[in-house]
Amino acid sequence: MAGFPFNLFRINHPRRERRYRPRGINIDGLYDDELRARYRFGRNTINYITNLLHEDLIRNTQRGHALEPQQQVLIALRFYASGSFLQVVGDSFGVDKSTVSRTVRDVSLALNRRRNDFIKWPSSINEIEKVKNHFFAQAGFPSVIGCVDCTHIRIQAPHHNENNYVNRKRYHSINVQGICDHEGRFTNIVARWPGSTHDSHIFHTSQICQQLENNHNHLEQGILLGDSGYALKPYLMTPYHEPATANQRGFNRAHRRTRVIIEQVFGRWKRRFHLLHSEVRMHPEKVCQLIGACAILHNIAIAFNEPMDDDDDDDEDDELEVQEYQGHETGHLIRDHIANTFF
């Protein structure tokens, strides 16, 4: 019996017919509030994003099952908005998990290619004066052209250099620097540093810092506001650690009331794109692409006046306490001049 040819009884099953799941992505019957609940954008903005990315997302194939650019945009927007698993997003659209992964990658890369069109530093005199005037109207702080801060985006533990990504609250993250204007629009975003990196180091090595270091000559050119985690510079004002006079206390009050906008921006950004509020289960390099894409979409939302549900209580409750900067500072004279002149 040992040599009995069992293969004689092998059953040849008929080959299963290849089936394509229906891809029912039809938004024609949805109102704008329903679209925003699912994708965070109304119909006009979705059409704008689709047209913007059309050339990057069109598939050069004769196959009849390629996703149209709008379908790809909707899948990516749903992923950004929900922060859900790729498989869950795929099931809701009738596509495979791998298709969702490729689509999110392609849309994110296409958005990041247009980064300089949407995340722009104020450069002309008119732009700078407009930003300064609006900031001054908020709390009387002069010459402000932006507020800077960092926020942490949770990620799964990476396979390489894991310890570098553990922040001060002992979870893995990307430390993201953002600078915003008076409207809450990002004018600069830096998303490439692991969570253990100090905020001041991220700023010191950024292109904006080098630009200000080389070209900033006087107060009228504009200044940034940062918390005590940054070094005091002629172009970057931080609060007094122990205010001793009424002028210094007035400086700190106006500084706090003006700089709070960047904290509000981070909170709204994470509420609009819940992906940023949960743990992103991808490699750090891919997470940085997603962060950049969501920053660009944030600015597009502001440009199109997309409403934001501020009743949502998912604020920055998991933010790290400020790690105070200890090192060389050179902005004392400018800070004292502002405090004594304006407050």
Disulfide bonds with the S-S distance in Angstrom:
none
